[in-house]
Amino acid sequence: MSELTKAQKRNNTPEGRKKSRVRNWQRLNHNKGDKSWDELYEEYLSVVKCPLCKVEFPDDFIAKHDNKKNLTRTRGIMCFSCNHKTKWLR
C-alpha cells in the first residue's frame, strides 16, 4: 500500500479529518482566540449555513463543492464564495 493511499484512508476517518483540518489551521497560523483547537473544530462542525448568504454547507465527506465551508483568520466560518467576495471589501 502506498503512502498516498494510507493518507487517504487516514483522512477518511473522523479523527483523521479533524487532525488534518487542525494541522492546516495551525500551519496557516489561524487566530483561535482563547479557544482550544478542539473547541474551534467543534464550532466549525456546528456551523451548517454560511452566515452571509445562508447557503447550506455539504457534508464534510464531500471533497470538492462550491459551497464548502472555509475558516478564515479574520472573517470566521463562511462559504468559499462569500470568503472570496469579502476579502476584496477591506
C-alpha positions in Angstrom: 0.0 0.0 0.0 1.5 3.4 -1.0 1.8 6.3 1.4 -0.8 8.3 -0.5 -3.3 5.5 0.0 -2.5 5.4 3.7 -3.0 9.1 4.0 -6.3 8.9 2.1 -7.5 6.1 4.4 -6.5 8.1 7.5 -8.2 11.2 6.3 -11.4 9.3 5.7 -12.0 8.8 9.4 -13.5 11.4 11.7 -10.3 11.6 13.7 -8.1 11.8 10.6 -10.2 14.7 9.1 -10.1 16.5 12.4 -6.3 16.1 12.7 -5.8 17.2 9.1 -8.0 20.3 9.4 -6.5 21.4 12.7 -3.0 20.9 11.3 -3.9 23.1 8.3 -5.2 25.8 10.6 -2.1 25.7 12.7 0.1 25.8 9.6 -1.8 28.8 8.3 -1.5 30.5 11.8 -5.2 30.9 12.3 -6.3 33.1 15.3 -8.2 30.8 17.6 -8.6 33.4 20.3 -9.0 31.9 23.7 -10.5 28.7 22.4 -8.7 25.3 22.2 -8.3 23.7 18.8 -10.9 21.1 19.8 -13.4 23.8 20.7 -12.7 25.6 17.4 -13.2 22.4 15.5 -16.5 21.6 17.3 -17.7 25.2 16.4 -16.6 24.6 12.8 -18.6 21.4 12.6 -21.7 23.0 14.2 -22.0 25.7 11.6 -24.4 24.4 8.9 -25.1 27.5 6.9 -23.0 30.4 5.7 -23.8 33.4 8.0 -23.7 35.8 5.0 -25.6 34.1 2.1 -27.4 31.4 4.2 -26.3 28.6 1.8 -26.2 25.2 3.5 -22.9 23.5 3.7 -22.5 20.0 2.4 -21.3 17.1 4.5 -17.6 17.3 5.3 -17.2 14.0 3.4 -17.6 15.8 0.1 -14.2 16.6 -1.2 -15.0 19.3 -3.8 -18.0 21.5 -3.6 -18.7 25.2 -4.3 -20.4 25.7 -1.0 -17.9 24.0 1.2 -17.1 25.9 4.3 -13.9 27.8 5.0 -12.4 29.1 8.2 -10.7 32.4 7.6 -8.3 34.1 10.0 -10.3 37.3 10.4 -13.8 36.7 8.9 -14.7 33.4 10.6 -16.5 30.5 9.0 -18.2 31.1 5.7 -18.6 29.6 2.3 -15.8 29.9 -0.3 -17.9 32.2 -2.4 -18.5 34.7 0.4 -14.9 34.4 1.6 -13.7 35.3 -1.9 -16.2 38.3 -2.1 -15.5 39.7 1.4 -11.7 39.6 1.1 -11.9 42.3 -1.5 -14.1 44.6 0.7 -11.3 45.6 3.0 
